[in-house]
Every structure is written in structure tokens, then in C-alpha cells.
């Protein structure tokens, strides 16, 4: 017997009982994005490697250590997308979507990073992201945070905190970077191996270290806020004013940084203590330099991304094995055609419901058991060809003895009316 092939490490199947929870989450996210005037865009999962090395930055952890990169048969270097923003900007430039106009887009789909798998962190994971182009004011940054807050409300998430910071302009970051490197060099013996590796390439990420020893060093490091110009300070003050006016509580976290080169000014994260170390469930901010960096005209832009696996874990979606609302039965072989026709009639009349037909027939008792296992609320029984215009409607109660078949059959129109009324009553009751 050949060896069973299993999924790759850090990649997971979403099983049939789990997909209803995913679908409900995805529906909530997409509906909310549309409420705010965002349009859906779908990008390929494979892009030219240069898109990410130019957009994300050559010396970031993602590009240096985490990307799935390979040469195709033509010798071109390709990469499974590690994040969605660079791909979205590439699509906008390629198709002229942001030429002298504002554009608000959302996407959802798999991303790939070769990280060490752990709870809440996977090598194939799914993100929901929004990107807005052409708006320069702080009101866009705040609207993005409000959109995320609305999503938490709709999902019933309450244990979450908004943290904000500003990275300032590129000039401010350059001035701060120089003094930060000098400070960290003077404490190099107290830094761990990862921090020392980032010292010359990406020193801002050292500020976000989770190592207590490194945290003790960065606690006294030069603050980026001291190098902001007046415009940066005014912008960040307006962000805080607008959040307060909207009734959204927040915490200013001066150590909140980004590992991606294209961020500037406002950055934010929504964090929770309910997921352990992987507590960030939404991260975003402004990236006014990325469009020009990828070959377009300088364009103000901002966005955020959410990891779906973390949201699923946070909201605790229970497995759902229900596959039918109504199950059509045919205890006699002669009724097979009538049962299939009845099922089609139900699908036309009740398009929002799941209608299953007992395709493999068998004894009525066995069909009723399968109907009960499907989670269906009702069974419609077609006993023979002659009874195609008379249906028996049976209520199926989960985890309860099967009820006897009603004696009096109903005409199809009357049966559908009964089913509509009963299912409406169920929805009201729940």
C-alpha cells in the first residue's frame, strides 16, 4: 500500500463542517466593505518576485526569509504573494484604476509565508484587505479604523484594543534612524542575535521586539516623535481628534512600527489578549510612497489587512455539519423521477434553502435516518409516481424520535405554503 500524502506543514484544510463559519465571516467582511463604498478586486496568487522585493523592501524579513520564490520554466523568478497591498497597487497601475482618481478596493484570499508554524500563524493563511487611493487627509486613516470597529461589532468581538502611532515622513525617519542606530550600537551586547542582524538593515523593527532584554534597551531609545516635523505632528493630532469625536477609544503606542518599507505617518493595530502571542487581528496604515516606488505617479494611499484564521479562532465558530433544510424521500423506485422533479420544484420555489434528494433510495426508515443526519428540518415524501401531485410533509426534530408519517397528503402548492410558514416560524423563534 502506498504511503498516504498529507498537507504540507503550516498549511491546513478547511473541512465541510468548518466552511459555513468561514462563509459567514467572509460575507460579513465583504458586506461591510461595500457599505463603505469599496469595490472587490481579485489578484493572482503568483507575481513577479521583483514586485515584492521593490515594494516590501529587500531587507525585510518577508523578502529575506519568508517568501516562497521559485524560477519557472522560462527562468523568470516568481513568488507566491506574501501580502496583498503590493499586488493591489500593481493591478491598479497596470489597468489605470488610480490615474487621476480616487479608488477604494477590497480583496480576500490566501497569502504565503515560510514562517515557523504556531498557533495563529500559518504558512498559507487568508487575509481580508482594503486599500484606498487618492485621499491625503487624516479622515481616511480614521475611516479605516472605524470600518474595523464596525466589523468587531458585527462579529461580536469585544476584547480588542486600538493602538496607533505615526512614522512621520521619510525625512523624519531618516534622521531618527541615524541616532537610533548609534544608540543601539552602544548597547549591542544587550541585543539578541535577531536584533543585531536588524541593526543596519531595519532598526525600526528592533523597537517591536518581544524579547524582554531587548525591550529593556529600547525603552530608553531615541523616540521617533522627537524627530517629527510640524506637519507630521498636526496630522497625528488630527487623527486622534477625529477618533475621539467618533467615540473610538485608542492607545498611542510609540513602539508600534512596521517591517514594510512603504508605510509612513499613521499606522495602527487592533490587538487582543485572547489569542496569546499572536494578538494582532488587524494591522494597517498609510503608505503614500508605494505607488511611486512601483512606477506610478505619487499617490496618497492607506489600507489594512485582517487574518481570517485568527478571526475564526477568536469568534469561536462551531462546526456545522448541516447539509439540508428539506430532504425529499422516495421509498418506492417508481417514485424516483417524481421525487427528483419535486426537489427541483422546491429549489425554484425556495431558492434560499438547501434541498437534498435521497439519491440512493432504499427503505423509508433508512432514508429518514439519513434525512435526520443531514440536519434537515423537514422531509417531503413522494411515495409513488401516481402521488407526484401529493406530498407528505414530515417535521424532523434533531436528537428526537422520528415522528409518524402524517396520514393526509398535501398538494404541492399547499405543501410549499406549509414549509414556508414553518420555516419562517423557526427563524423567528431563533
N, C-alpha and C positions, 0 to 999 in steps of 0.2 A: 504494500500500500504506500502510495506516495505521501510525502510529508505535507501536512496542511499549511497553506500560506496564510499568514496573518498580516494585520495592518502594520505599517511602519511605526517605529517608536515616536511618540509625540503626536500621532495622528489618530483620529477616532471616528468610528461610525456613529451616526445619529440614527437610532433604531426606530421602527414604526411607532412604538408606544411613546417615543420622545418627540417625534416630529410635530404633533399638534401643538405642544408648548412652544416650539421654535416658530411655527407658523403664526401663532397668536402674537409672539414678541415681534416678529418681522412686520406683521400687519400694524401693530401699534406704532412702530418706528416710522414706517412709510406714511401712514396717515398723518402723523404729527409733522413730518417734513412737508407734506403737501399743504397742511394748514398754514405753514409759514411761507408758502409760495415757492418751495423748492421743486425742481424737476428731476426725475430719475435719469441717471446715466449709467451705462454698463461698459466697463473696460475689460480688455483681455487680461488673463492672469499671467501671461508671459510678455515681457517687454525687453527691449534692448538694455543690456547692463548699464550702458552709459547714462540712461535716464536716471537711474538711482545713484550712480557714483557722482554725477553732476548735481542732481537735485538734493539728495540727502547729505552728501559730503563724503569725500574719500576717507576721512579719518574717523568716521563714526563707527561704533560697534556694529551697526547693522551692515554696513558695507564691508568692513574688515573681517568680520567673523560670522555673520548670521545669514547672509544671503545664499539661496540655492541658485548657483550660477553654473552654466554649462555651455559648451560650444555645440552648435547644431551641425548638421552635415555640410553646410556651406561655410563653416568656420566662423560664423558670427557668434559673439558672446551674448547669451540670453539669460534672463533671470526671472524666476517666479516672483511676482510682486511681493515685497515685504510690507508695503503700506500703500494707501490709496491716493494720497494727495498728489504725488509726482505724476502718477498715471492720469489723474483727472486733469491736471494742468496740461500735460502732453496732448490729451484729447481735445481740450479747448483750443489750444494753439493750432493743432492740425486741421480742425474743422471750423476755425474762425468764430468760435462761440463767444469770445470775450473781446472781440475787436470793437473798441469804442462803445461798449455797452456793459450794463450790469448783468450778472448771471448768478443764479443760486441753484446748486445741484446737490443731489444726494445719491449715494450708492450703497450697496450691501454685497458682501461676498467674501470668499476665502483669501487669506494672506498667508505668507510662508516665511518663517524664520527658523534657522537651525540653532535654537537655544536649548539649554538643558531643561527637559520637560519637568514640570512640577505642577502642583495644584494651581489652576488658574492661568497656566502658561503652557502653550502647546506649539508644536512646530507647524501644524496647519491650524489656523484659527480663523474666526469670522468677525468681520468688522462692519459696523454701520457708520458711515461718514457723511458729513455735509461740508460743502465748500462754497464760499460766496466771494464773488469778484467784483471790483469796481466801486466799492464803498470804503471811504477812508476814515470815517468817523468812529468814535468810541461806541456809538449806538449799535453798530453791527456786532462788536465784541459782546456787548451786553445781551443783545437779542439771542445770540448763540447760547449763552448761559441760561437765559430764560427758556429756550427750547428744551435744553437738557432738563431743567427743573420741571417742566411740564411732563416730560417723559417719565421722570421718577414718580410724579403724582399719579399718572395713568397706570403705572406698573405697581403702585403701592409700596414703593421704596421710600423709607423714612430715615434710616440710619445712614445719612450721607452728608458730607460737608464740602462746600465750595472753597477752594484755595486759589488765590490769584497772585500774580506778580507781574512785573514789567521787565523786559530785557532791554528796553531802550533802543536807541538807534545803533547802527553798525559802528559809528564813531565812538559812542559811549562804551560799547562792548570792547572795542579795540583798546581804549585807554584802560578800562578795568582789567582786561586780560593781562596786560603787561605787568601791572602791580600785583595781580593775583598770582601769576607765575613766580614772581620774585618771592612773595610771601611763602608760597607752598614749597619752593626750593629750600628755603631756610628751615623748613620743618620736614624735609624729605625722609628723615629717619623714622618719623612717626606715621608715615603713609604706608598703606599696604601696597602690594605689587600692582594691583589694578590701578590705583590712584597714581602711582609713579609712572605707569605706562601712559596715562592720560595727561601727564603734566605738560607736555609740549604740544600735544595734538588737540585735546579737547578739555581744557582745565575746568570749564564750567560744570562738566559732569561730576567732577570731584565734589562739588558742593552738594550734590544729591546722593552721596554715598550713604549706605545703610550700616557701614562698619562703625561701631561706637568710637573706636580710636581715631578714625578719620573725622568723624563728626566733631570730636573734641578740638581738632585742629581747625576745621573750617568755621567753627563757632566764632573765632576771632579773626577770620579772614576779611580783607577789604570788601566792603559791600558795594554791589553794582549801583545801588541807589545814590551813592555819593558821586557817581560819575554821569548821572543823567543830566541832559540839558533842560532848559525851561520848558520846551515844547513837550518833551517826554513826561516831565512831572505833571504838566497840566493835563495831558492826555490820560494819565493813570488816575489823577484826581477825578476826572470826569467819569471814568469807568466806575469808580467807587460811588460817586454821587448818583449815577443812573441805577446802579444795583440797589442802593438804599431806597431810592424813590420807588423802585419796583417791588420793594418788600422782600428782597432776597438777601439773606444773611451770608456773610463770607468772612474769610480769614486771609489777611495778607501774609504770604509765606515768602520771605526774601530768598529762601534757598530753593524755590521752585524754578527749575531750569529746563532746558530741552537739549536732547542729544542730537537733534537735527539742525543743520546749519541755516535752514531757511526761515526760522522763526525770528520775530522782532516784536518789540513793545509787549502788548498784552499776551500773557499765557495763563492758562487756568487748568485746574483738575478738579473733578468730583471724586472724593475718596470715601471709603467706608472701612470700618474696623471689623466688619462681619466676614471678610474673606481672608483674614490673616495677612501674610506678607504682600500678596497681590491685591492691594486695596484700591488701586486706581481703576475706576469703571468708566471714566470719560476723561479725555485729555485733548486740549486744543489751544488755539491761539492765533495770532496774526503772523502772516508770512509775506510781507509786501515785496520782498526781493526775489521770490522764487520764479515768477513768470519771466522776468528779465533774465534770470540765471539760466532758464531753459530756452532762451532765444526769442522771447516775445517782447512786447513793449511793457515798460514798467507799469505794473497794475497792483493796486492795493487788494489784499485778499486775507481771508480768515476762515477757519473751519474747526471741526473737532471730529474725533472718532471714538466709538464705543466698542468694546469687546463683547460679542454676544455670549460666549461661553461663560464669562463672569456674570453677566446679567441673568442667564438661565440659572446659574448656581445661587445667585442672590435672591431671586424671586421664588425659588423652590418649586418649579413646575413638576407636578406629579405625572408619572407615566399614564398614558391614556390609550388603552387597547380597543376602545370602541370603534367599530368599523361601519356601523349601520344605524339608521334611525328607524327604518322599516324593512322587514325581511319578508320576501314573498316566497311562499311554500307551494309545492305541487306534489302531494302524496301519491298520485297516480300518474304513470308515464304518459297517459293520453292527455294530461293537462299541461305537459311541458311547454308547448307553444303558447297556450293561453297565459301561462304564468310569465313567460318572457314578455308577451305583449302587455300584460298588466303592469309589470315592472317599468316598462317604457312609458306607459301612461302616467304612472306615479312620478316618474322623473320629469315629465313635461309639466304636470300639474303642480309639483312641489320641488322646484329646481334647487332650492337651498338645502334640501335634505339628502341624506345618503340612503340609497335604495339598493339592497342586495337581493339577489335571487338565488334560491337553493339549486345551484347548477348541477350538483351531482345527485339530486333526488334522494331516494331511499325512503325508509319508513317515516311516517309523520312524526313519531316520537323522537327519532334521531334528528330530523330537520328542526324540530322545536328546540332541541338542546343546542344545536349549532346557532340558531337564531338568538337564543338566550345568551350564549357566549359572545356573540357579536356586540352585545350592548344595546341592541335594538329595543325601542320602546313598544313597538307593535309588530305583530305578524299579520300578513294578509294571506289567506289560504285559498287557493284555487284547486278545487277537488277533482274536476274533470273538464273535458272540452266543452261539454254542454253547459257547464257552470261559469263560462268565461264572463258572462254578464252578471254574475252574482258572487260576491266576495264575502268571506268570513273574516272579520277583524278581531284580533285577539290581543289583549294587553299583556305585555311581558314585563314582569317586575324582577329586577335583578336580585339575586340571592333569596328568592322566594319560590315556593312550589308553583309549577306551571298550572294555570287556571284551565278549566274545561273549555272546549271549543263551544262558542255560542251556537244555539240551535238555528237561529234565523239568519240567513244570508242577507247581504245588502247589495243593492245595485251599485256599480262603480262610482257614480256621482255622489250617492249618499255615503258610501264608504270614505271617499276623499273628504267630504264635508266633516264627517266624524273625526277623521285623522287630523284635519286642520284644527278643529276645536280642541281636541285633546292635547295636541302638541302645544297650542297656544296657552292652554291652562297650565301645562308643565313649565313653560318658560316664565309665566307669571309667578308660579309657586317657588321657582328657584331664583 
